[in-house]
Amino acid sequence: MANTVRVIGGDLRGRTLRFPDLEGLRPTPDRVRETLFNWLGQRLDGSACLDLFTGSAALAFEAVSRGATCVDAVDVNEKACASAQENCRKAEVANMTVTCSEATDFLRQNKKIFDVVFLDPPFAENTLMEAVLAVLPRHLSNGCRIYVEAAQSIEVPQDFKPLRIAKAGRVHFALWEFQR
């Protein structure tokens, strides 16, 4: 079914999420999400998670489904945010907050600390990743794991340790750990 994605693990496994037809919106494919959550250990019990550039909110819902205590899903697109909020309502998810905001504005205005962060900016906007990585560290717990997805391989910034790196089709993805 077009414009849908399925939660692949945890308590919400099998639930279908609908999202709007938006230019550049490309949900993380099932096999990449499966690899990511194998890397993370399947469960995120007790974790505070941030899904920046949430889009379809597939990663945010996977985190909720796998036991995250709270998930912040952030996107600049109002239709994507409305869709994520509607999916929360339908799935009766109470521990996800959806915020419609530019990623860097959210990070500058927010004081929360996260244990797991998902970074999957639009491929067409190459400078977003650099801008986000400049302000993100103040929001990371020591040992925070950061998932990064991009059209090309990304140089690992200072204070981040690469844990895993892979490629599926034209998508490069990696898991980093933040170390103070």
Helices and strands as residue ranges (DSSP letters): E 4-6, E 16-18, H 30-40, E 48-52, H 58-65, E 70-75, H 78-91, E 96-100, H 103-109, E 114-119, H 127-135, G 136-139, E 140-150, E 160-168, E 171-178
